[in-house]
C-alpha cells in the first residue's frame, strides 16, 4: 500500500511504500519529463518535506518517462529572459533545491535512465548514490545557452571528477554518457538500462533497514565538503542568473528553438 504525498505539480509524483522508501517519480509516463514553473517550485521544496516526514527512511528518485528529466521547459526559460521577478524566484528555488538535497539527512538514491539535463541533472548528481544507464546522456547545457554553469555544477563536479574534467565538460557542454560518467567518478555505478531500476531499488531497500542515525551522520559529515565549497555555489548561481538578463541568453534560446548554432556577441565581463 502506497501513501501518496500531495505536490502542487503534474511534473512528478511522490509515493511512500510500506518499507519507508519515498519514490519521487518524474512524469509523464512514456513522455519527456520537464519542469514548468509549478514543478520547479515543488521540486525545490520536496526534500525538506520528505526529510521531516516520519514515515520516510530513504528517497528514491526515478522516472517513468523516456528520459530522467530534461529540466526547465521552454516557457520557464522564456519567462526568465524577460522578467527580473521570475529570475529572482527561480534562482531562489535553485538554491533551495541544492540546499535541500545537501541538508536532507535521509539517503537519496537516483535511478537515471535516459537524458538528465538542467535541474534534472542536478537532482541526478546530488543524489547520495547514483545508478545510471550506460547509454544515458548527462548534459549540462548552460554555456551553450549563453549563461554560466551555475546551480549544482561548479559546486559538485570538481569534487566528483576533478577540475580538469569539470572544466572540459562544463565549458564545452559535452555530453557525458553513463558509462563515461562512471569512469570519471561522476556517478556511483553504470549498468545496462534494464538493471538500473532494480539495482537502485535494491540499494534503497538496504539503506531503509540501516541505522538512521549512522546514515544521517555519515551523510552530513561527507557533505561538509560541499558546505565548505558553498561560496563557489553562490558565485556560480549569481553569475548564471545575471546571464539570463543578457543578449547571449536570448540568442542561446533562439538557437535552441531554431535548432542551429548560436551566434553569441556578448563581450567578456
SERO-4910 file (N, C-alpha, C, O; in steps of 0.05 Angstrom, whole numbers):
BEGIN
 pado doro    nc1    nc2    nc3   cac1   cac2   cac3    cc1    cc2    cc3    oc1    oc2    oc3
  Unk    A     17    -24      0      0      0      0     18     25      0     35     28     17
  Unk    A     13     42    -19     29     67    -22     14     91     -9    -10     94    -12
  Unk    A     29    107      5     18    133     14     27    154     -6     51    157    -11
  Unk    A      8    169    -16     16    190    -36     19    217    -22      2    225     -6
  Unk    A     42    230    -27     47    256    -17     37    277    -38     46    276    -61
  Unk    A     20    294    -29      9    314    -48     30    335    -55     42    347    -37
  Unk    A     34    339    -81     51    360    -91     36    377   -111     19    366   -126
  Unk    A     42    402   -112     28    421   -129     40    422   -157     49    442   -166
  Unk    A     40    398   -171     51    396   -197     43    369   -209     36    350   -195
  Unk    A     43    368   -236     39    343   -250     66    333   -262     67    313   -275
  Unk    A     88    348   -256    114    341   -267    126    317   -253    142    302   -265
  Unk    A    118    312   -229    127    288   -214    107    281   -193     91    298   -185
  Unk    A    108    257   -183     92    249   -160    110    237   -139    133    230   -144
  Unk    A     99    234   -115    114    223    -93     97    202    -79     75    208    -69
  Unk    A    106    177    -78     93    155    -65    111    143    -44    135    139    -49
  Unk    A    101    138    -20    117    125      1    107     97      5     84     92     10
  Unk    A    126     77      1    118     49      3    119     40     32    127     54     50
  Unk    A    111     15     36    109      4     63    136      1     77    137      0    101
  Unk    A    158      1     61    184     -1     73    197     25     80    220     26     88
  Unk    A    182     47     76    192     74     82    209     87     60    223    106     65
  Unk    A    206     77     36    220     89     13    201    108     -1    179    101    -10
  Unk    A    209    133     -3    194    154    -17    203    154    -46    226    160    -52
  Unk    A    185    147    -64    191    146    -92    183    173   -105    159    179   -107
  Unk    A    203    188   -113    198    213   -127    200    206   -157    222    200   -167
  Unk    A    178    207   -171    176    196   -198    170    218   -218    148    230   -218
  Unk    A    190    224   -236    185    244   -257    165    233   -277    165    209   -283
  Unk    A    148    250   -288    127    243   -306    128    262   -330    142    282   -330
  Unk    A    113    255   -352     92    235   -355    103    208   -364    125    206   -375
  Unk    A     88    187   -360     96    160   -368     99    160   -399     80    167   -413
  Unk    A    122    151   -408    127    149   -437    133    175   -451    140    175   -474
  Unk    A    130    197   -437    135    224   -449    162    235   -439    178    221   -427
  Unk    A    166    261   -445    190    274   -437    186    290   -411    172    310   -412
  Unk    A    197    281   -389    194    296   -364    209    322   -365    233    323   -370
  Unk    A    194    344   -359    206    371   -357    194    384   -332    176    372   -319
  Unk    A    204    407   -326    194    422   -303    182    449   -312    197    465   -325
  Unk    A    157    454   -306    146    480   -310    150    496   -285    163    487   -266
  Unk    A    139    520   -284    143    537   -260    133    524   -234    147    525   -214
  Unk    A    110    511   -236     99    497   -212    117    474   -204    122    469   -181
  Unk    A    126    459   -225    142    435   -219    169    442   -207    179    428   -190
  Unk    A    181    464   -217    207    473   -207    204    481   -177    221    473   -161
  Unk    A    183    495   -171    179    503   -142    174    479   -125    185    477   -103
  Unk    A    158    460   -135    152    436   -119    177    419   -114    181    408    -93
  Unk    A    193    417   -135    218    400   -133    237    413   -113    251    399    -98
  Unk    A    239    440   -113    257    453    -95    249    448    -66    266    447    -48
  Unk    A    223    446    -60    214    443    -33    209    415    -23    204    411      1
  Unk    A    211    395    -40    202    368    -32    222    355    -13    215    338      3
  Unk    A    248    363    -14    268    349      2    264    354     31    267    336     48
  Unk    A    258    379     39    254    385     67    229    371     77    228    360     99
  Unk    A    208    370     60    183    357     68    188    327     73    178    316     93
  Unk    A    203    314     56    209    286     60    228    281     83    226    260     96
  Unk    A    247    299     87    265    296    109    250    298    136    257    284    155
  Unk    A    229    314    137    213    317    161    191    296    164    179    295    185
  Unk    A    186    280    143    164    261    144    173    236    161    193    223    154
  Unk    A    159    230    181    166    209    200    166    181    187    180    163    196
  Unk    A    150    178    165    149    152    153    169    147    131    170    125    120
  Unk    A    186    166    125    206    164    104    233    157    115    243    170    133
  Unk    A    245    136    104    272    128    112    293    134     91    316    141     96
  Unk    A    284    131     66    302    135     42    286    148     20    261    144     19
  Unk    A    299    163      3    286    175    -20    298    163    -46    322    163    -49
  Unk    A    281    153    -63    289    142    -89    277    159   -111    253    160   -114
  Unk    A    295    171   -127    286    188   -149    288    172   -175    309    160   -181
  Unk    A    266    171   -190    265    155   -214    247    169   -234    237    190   -229
  Unk    A    243    156   -257    227    168   -278    211    146   -292    221    124   -296
  Unk    A    187    153   -300    171    135   -317    169    146   -345    154    136   -361
  Unk    A    185    166   -351    185    178   -378    207    166   -395    221    147   -387
  Unk    A    211    177   -419    231    167   -437    259    181   -431    278    176   -446
  Unk    A    260    197   -411    285    208   -401    282    210   -371    261    205   -360
  Unk    A    304    217   -357    303    221   -328    288    247   -323    267    247   -311
  Unk    A    300    269   -332    286    295   -331    302    315   -348    326    317   -344
  Unk    A    288    329   -366    302    348   -384    303    376   -373    310    394   -387
  Unk    A    297    380   -347    300    406   -335    277    425   -341    255    416   -349
  Unk    A    282    451   -338    261    471   -342    250    472   -371    266    468   -390
  Unk    A    224    476   -374    213    477   -400    219    503   -414    228    522   -401
  Unk    A    213    505   -440    218    529   -455    204    554   -443    215    576   -443
  Unk    A    180    550   -434    164    573   -424    178    584   -399    178    609   -396
  Unk    A    188    567   -382    202    578   -358    227    593   -365    232    615   -354
  Unk    A    243    583   -384    267    597   -393    259    623   -406    272    644   -400
  Unk    A    239    623   -422    230    648   -435    222    669   -415    228    692   -417
  Unk    A    207    660   -394    199    678   -373    223    690   -358    223    714   -350
  Unk    A    244    674   -354    267    684   -340    282    705   -357    294    724   -346
  Unk    A    281    702   -383    294    722   -400    282    750   -398    296    770   -401
  Unk    A    256    751   -393    241    776   -395    232    787   -368    221    809   -368
  Unk    A    236    773   -346    225    782   -321    246    779   -298    254    757   -292
  Unk    A    253    801   -286    271    800   -263    258    786   -240    271    771   -225
  Unk    A    232    789   -237    218    776   -215    219    746   -218    222    731   -199
  Unk    A    215    736   -243    217    707   -248    245    697   -243    249    676   -231
  Unk    A    265    712   -252    293    704   -248    299    702   -218    311    683   -209
  Unk    A    289    721   -202    294    720   -174    280    696   -161    292    683   -143
  Unk    A    256    690   -170    242    667   -159    256    641   -166    260    624   -148
  Unk    A    263    637   -191    275    612   -199    303    609   -187    311    587   -180
  Unk    A    317    631   -184    344    630   -171    341    620   -142    356    603   -133
  Unk    A    322    631   -128    317    623   -100    310    593    -99    318    579    -81
  Unk    A    293    584   -118    285    556   -118    309    538   -125    312    516   -114
  Unk    A    326    547   -143    350    531   -150    368    528   -125    379    506   -121
  Unk    A    371    549   -110    386    548    -85    373    528    -65    386    512    -53
  Unk    A    346    530    -63    332    512    -44    334    483    -53    336    466    -36
  Unk    A    334    478    -79    337    450    -89    363    439    -80    365    417    -69
  Unk    A    385    453    -86    412    443    -79    415    441    -49    424    421    -38
  Unk    A    407    462    -34    409    462     -5    392    440      7    400    427     26
  Unk    A    368    436     -4    350    415      6    362    387      4    359    371     22
  Unk    A    374    381    -19    386    355    -22    411    351     -5    416    330      6
  Unk    A    428    372     -3    452    371     13    445    368     42    458    352     57
  Unk    A    425    383     52    418    383     80    400    360     89    399    353    112
  Unk    A    387    347     70    369    325     76    385    303     90    404    292     80
  Unk    A    376    295    115    390    275    130    385    247    120    400    228    128
  Unk    A    365    243    104    359    216     94    373    210     68    376    228     51
  Unk    A    382    186     64    396    179     39    378    183     15    354    177     15
  Unk    A    390    193     -7    376    197    -32    390    180    -53    415    182    -57
  Unk    A    375    164    -67    385    146    -88    372    155   -115    348    161   -115
  Unk    A    387    156   -136    375    163   -162    379    140   -182    400    128   -184
  Unk    A    358    134   -197    358    114   -218    355    130   -244    333    140   -250
  Unk    A    377    132   -260    378    150   -282    378    135   -309    398    124   -317
  Unk    A    355    133   -321    352    122   -348    346    145   -367    328    160   -362
  Unk    A    360    146   -389    355    168   -409    369    193   -401    387    193   -383
  Unk    A    362    215   -414    376    241   -411    369    254   -384    347    252   -374
  Unk    A    389    267   -373    386    284   -349    399    311   -356    422    313   -362
  Unk    A    382    332   -354    391    359   -363    381    379   -342    361    374   -329
  Unk    A    395    401   -339    386    423   -322    381    414   -294    398    401   -281
  Unk    A    357    421   -283    351    414   -256    349    383   -253    355    373   -231
  Unk    A    342    369   -274    343    340   -274    370    329   -269    374    310   -254
  Unk    A    390    342   -282    418    333   -278    427    340   -249    442    324   -237
  Unk    A    419    363   -239    426    370   -212    416    349   -192    431    340   -174
  Unk    A    391    340   -195    380    320   -177    395    294   -181    401    280   -161
  Unk    A    401    286   -205    414    261   -210    441    260   -197    448    240   -184
  Unk    A    457    281   -199    484    281   -188    486    288   -159    505    281   -146
  Unk    A    466    303   -148    466    309   -120    456    286   -103    459    286    -78
  Unk    A    444    266   -115    436    242   -100    461    230    -87    483    231    -98
  Unk    A    457    218    -64    479    206    -49    490    181    -64    515    177    -63
  Unk    A    473    166    -77    481    143    -93    466    146   -120    442    147   -120
  Unk    A    482    146   -142    470    150   -168    476    126   -186    499    119   -191
  Unk    A    455    112   -194    457     89   -212    447     98   -240    424    107   -242
  Unk    A    463     96   -260    457    107   -286    459     86   -308    475     67   -306
  Unk    A    442     88   -328    444     70   -351    469     77   -367    476    101   -370
  Unk    A    483     57   -377    508     62   -392    503     81   -416    520     97   -422
  Unk    A    480     79   -428    474     95   -452    460    121   -445    454    136   -464
  Unk    A    456    127   -420    443    152   -413    461    176   -420    485    173   -422
  Unk    A    448    199   -424    463    223   -431    460    244   -408    438    253   -402
  Unk    A    482    252   -397    483    273   -377    493    299   -390    515    299   -401
  Unk    A    477    320   -389    483    344   -405    479    369   -388    457    375   -378
  Unk    A    501    383   -384    500    409   -372    503    430   -394    525    435   -404
  Unk    A    480    441   -403    480    458   -427    481    487   -421    473    503   -439
  Unk    A    489    496   -398    488    524   -391    503    542   -410    492    561   -421
  Unk    A    529    536   -415    544    554   -432    535    554   -461    538    574   -475
  Unk    A    523    532   -470    512    532   -497    487    550   -498    481    561   -520
  Unk    A    474    554   -476    451    572   -475    460    601   -471    444    619   -475
  Unk    A    485    605   -464    495    632   -461    496    642   -433    497    666   -428
  Unk    A    494    624   -413    495    631   -385    516    614   -371    524    593   -381
  Unk    A    525    623   -348    545    608   -333    534    582   -323    510    580   -317
  Unk    A    552    562   -320    544    537   -308    541    540   -278    560    538   -263
  Unk    A    516    546   -270    511    551   -242    499    527   -228    510    505   -230
  Unk    A    476    531   -215    463    511   -198    483    492   -185    499    501   -168
  Unk    A    483    467   -191    500    448   -177    528    445   -188    546    436   -173
  Unk    A    533    454   -213    557    444   -227    583    453   -215    600    436   -210
  Unk    A    587    479   -211    612    489   -200    617    478   -172    640    474   -164
  Unk    A    596    473   -157    598    462   -130    607    433   -130    624    426   -114
  Unk    A    595    418   -148    597    388   -145    617    375   -164    631    357   -155
  Unk    A    618    384   -189    634    369   -209    664    367   -202    675    346   -204
  Unk    A    677    389   -193    705    386   -186    711    366   -164    731    353   -165
  Unk    A    692    363   -145    696    343   -124    692    315   -134    705    297   -126
  Unk    A    674    312   -153    667    285   -163    687    275   -184    697    252   -182
  Unk    A    694    292   -203    710    282   -225    736    297   -229    751    291   -248
  Unk    A    742    317   -212    767    332   -215    763    357   -232    744    359   -248
  Unk    A    780    377   -228    778    403   -241    781    401   -271    766    414   -286
  Unk    A    800    385   -281    806    384   -310    781    373   -325    773    385   -345
  Unk    A    769    352   -315    746    341   -328    722    359   -325    706    362   -344
  Unk    A    719    372   -301    697    390   -297    698    413   -317    678    420   -329
  Unk    A    721    425   -321    724    447   -340    719    438   -369    706    452   -384
  Unk    A    729    414   -375    725    404   -402    695    401   -409    686    411   -429
  Unk    A    681    388   -392    652    383   -397    635    407   -394    616    411   -409
  Unk    A    641    424   -374    623    447   -369    628    470   -388    609    484   -396
  Unk    A    653    475   -396    659    496   -415    650    489   -443    640    506   -458
  Unk    A    653    464   -451    646    455   -478    617    444   -481    608    440   -503
  Unk    A    603    441   -458    577    429   -459    577    401   -472    559    394   -487
  Unk    A    598    386   -467    600    359   -479    581    340   -464    579    341   -439
  Unk    A    568    323   -479    551    303   -467    568    281   -454    587    272   -465
  Unk    A    560    274   -430    573    252   -416    555    228   -416    532    229   -406
  Unk    A    563    206   -427    547    181   -426    549    170   -398    567    176   -382
  Unk    A    530    153   -391    530    140   -365    556    124   -361    567    124   -339
  Unk    A    565    110   -381    589     94   -379    613    112   -373    630    105   -356
  Unk    A    615    135   -387    637    153   -383    635    167   -355    655    171   -342
  Unk    A    610    172   -347    606    185   -321    616    167   -299    627    177   -279
  Unk    A    612    141   -301    622    123   -281    653    122   -282    666    122   -261
  Unk    A    664    123   -306    693    121   -308    707    145   -295    729    141   -283
  Unk    A    696    169   -297    709    192   -286    700    199   -258    709    218   -246
  Unk    A    681    183   -247    673    186   -219    650    205   -215    644    214   -193
  Unk    A    635    211   -236    612    230   -234    588    216   -222    571    230   -210
  Unk    A    586    190   -225    563    175   -214    574    151   -199    598    144   -201
  Unk    A    556    137   -184    565    115   -168    569     90   -185    589     75   -180
  Unk    A    551     84   -204    553     59   -220    537     63   -245    517     77   -246
  Unk    A    547     50   -267    533     50   -293    527     21   -300    545      4   -299
  Unk    A    502     16   -307    493    -11   -313    477    -11   -340    471     10   -350
  Unk    A    472    -35   -350    454    -37   -373    426    -26   -365    418    -31   -342
  Unk    A    413    -13   -383    388      1   -376    368    -15   -360    356     -5   -341
  Unk    A    362    -41   -368    342    -55   -353    349    -61   -324    331    -67   -308
  Unk    A    374    -59   -317    383    -65   -290    383    -41   -271    386    -44   -247
  Unk    A    380    -17   -283    383      8   -267    362     10   -245    368     14   -222
  Unk    A    336      8   -253    315     10   -233    316    -11   -211    315     -4   -188
  Unk    A    319    -37   -218    321    -57   -197    344    -53   -178    342    -58   -154
  Unk    A    368    -45   -189    391    -41   -172    387    -17   -153    394    -19   -130
  Unk    A    376      5   -164    371     28   -147    351     22   -125    354     30   -102
  Unk    A    330      6   -132    311     -2   -112    323    -20    -91    318    -17    -67
  Unk    A    340    -38    -99    354    -56    -80    371    -41    -61    372    -47    -37
  Unk    A    385    -20    -71    402     -3    -54    385     12    -34    391     14    -11
  Unk    A    362     23    -44    344     38    -27    334     20     -4    331     29     19
  Unk    A    327     -5    -10    318    -24     10    339    -30     30    333    -32     54
  Unk    A    364    -33     21    386    -38     40    389    -14     59    393    -17     83
  Unk    A    388     10     48    390     34     65    367     37     84    370     47    107
  Unk    A    343     29     76    319     32     92    320     15    118    306     22    137
  Unk    A    336     -6    118    338    -22    142    364    -16    158    370    -30    177
  Unk    A    378      4    149    403     12    163    396     30    187    373     37    191
  Unk    A    417     37    202    414     55    225    409     83    215    427     95    202
  Unk    A    386     95    220    380    122    211    401    142    221    409    160    206
  Unk    A    408    140    246    428    159    257    455    156    244    468    176    237
  Unk    A    464    131    241    491    127    229    492    137    200    511    149    192
  Unk    A    470    131    185    469    141    157    468    171    156    482    183    140
  Unk    A    452    183    173    449    213    172    475    226    180    483    246    167
  Unk    A    488    216    201    513    229    210    535    225    189    551    243    185
  Unk    A    536    202    176    556    197    156    551    216    132    570    228    122
  Unk    A    526    218    123    520    235    100    527    264    107    539    278     91
  Unk    A    519    273    131    524    301    138    553    307    140    563    329    133
  Unk    A    569    288    151    598    292    153    610    294    125    626    312    120
  Unk    A    603    276    107    614    277     80    606    303     66    621    314     50
  Unk    A    581    312     71    571    336     57    584    361     67    579    383     56
  Unk    A    600    360     89    615    383     97    634    392     75    642    416     74
  Unk    A    643    374     58    659    382     35    643    401     17    654    421      7
  Unk    A    618    395     13    601    413     -3    595    439     12    595    461      0
  Unk    A    591    437     38    586    461     54    610    480     53    607    504     51
  Unk    A    634    469     54    658    485     53    661    500     26    672    521     25
  Unk    A    650    488      5    651    500    -22    627    517    -28    623    525    -51
  Unk    A    610    522     -8    585    536    -14    589    564    -26    573    571    -44
  Unk    A    609    579    -19    613    605    -33    617    602    -63    609    619    -79
  Unk    A    629    579    -72    632    574   -101    604    571   -113    599    581   -135
  Unk    A    587    557    -99    559    553   -109    545    580   -112    533    586   -133
  Unk    A    547    597    -91    533    623    -92    543    640   -115    528    654   -128
  Unk    A    570    640   -119    581    656   -140    571    647   -167    564    663   -184
  Unk    A    571    620   -172    562    610   -197    532    614   -202    524    619   -224
  Unk    A    517    612   -181    488    616   -183    482    645   -191    465    650   -209
  Unk    A    495    664   -178    491    692   -185    500    698   -213    487    712   -228
  Unk    A    523    686   -222    532    690   -249    512    679   -269    507    692   -290
  Unk    A    501    656   -264    482    644   -282    458    662   -286    449    667   -308
  Unk    A    446    671   -264    421    686   -266    425    714   -275    407    727   -286
  Unk    A    449    726   -271    455    751   -284    455    747   -315    447    764   -330
  Unk    A    465    724   -324    467    718   -352    440    716   -366    438    723   -389
  Unk    A    419    708   -351    393    706   -363    381    733   -371    362    735   -386
  Unk    A    393    755   -361    384    782   -368    399    793   -393    393    815   -402
  Unk    A    419    778   -403    436    788   -424    428    777   -452    412    758   -454
  Unk    A    439    790   -473    432    783   -500    441    755   -508    427    742   -524
  Unk    A    463    746   -497    473    719   -504    452    698   -496    449    678   -511
  Unk    A    439    701   -474    418    681   -466    395    682   -485    384    661   -492
  Unk    A    387    705   -494    365    707   -514    373    693   -540    357    680   -553
  Unk    A    398    698   -548    408    685   -573    410    654   -569    404    639   -587
  Unk    A    419    646   -545    421    617   -540    395    603   -541    393    581   -553
  Unk    A    374    615   -530    347    603   -531    336    603   -559    324    583   -567
  Unk    A    340    625   -574    331    626   -601    344    604   -618    331    591   -634
  Unk    A    370    600   -615    385    580   -629    375    552   -622    373    534   -639
  Unk    A    369    548   -597    358    522   -588    331    517   -601    326    494   -611
  Unk    A    314    537   -602    288    533   -615    290    528   -645    275    512   -656
  Unk    A    309    542   -657    312    540   -686    331    518   -695    336    514   -718
  Unk    A    342    503   -675    360    481   -680    384    488   -697    389    476   -718
  Unk    A    397    509   -688    421    519   -702    442    526   -681    437    527   -657
  Unk    A    467    532   -691    488    540   -673    483    570   -665    476    586   -682
  Unk    A    487    576   -639    483    604   -631    506    622   -641    528    613   -646
  Unk    A    499    647   -646    518    667   -654    521    688   -631    507    709   -631
  Unk    A    537    682   -612    540    699   -588    556    724   -595    576    723   -609
  Unk    A    547    747   -584    560    772   -589    569    786   -564    581    808   -566
  Unk    A    562    775   -541    569    789   -516    599    789   -511    613    772   -520
  Unk    A    608    810   -497    637    812   -491    644    798   -465    626    788   -451
  Unk    A    670    798   -459    679    786   -434    672    804   -410    674    829   -413
  Unk    A    665    793   -388    658    810   -364    684    823   -352    682    838   -333
***
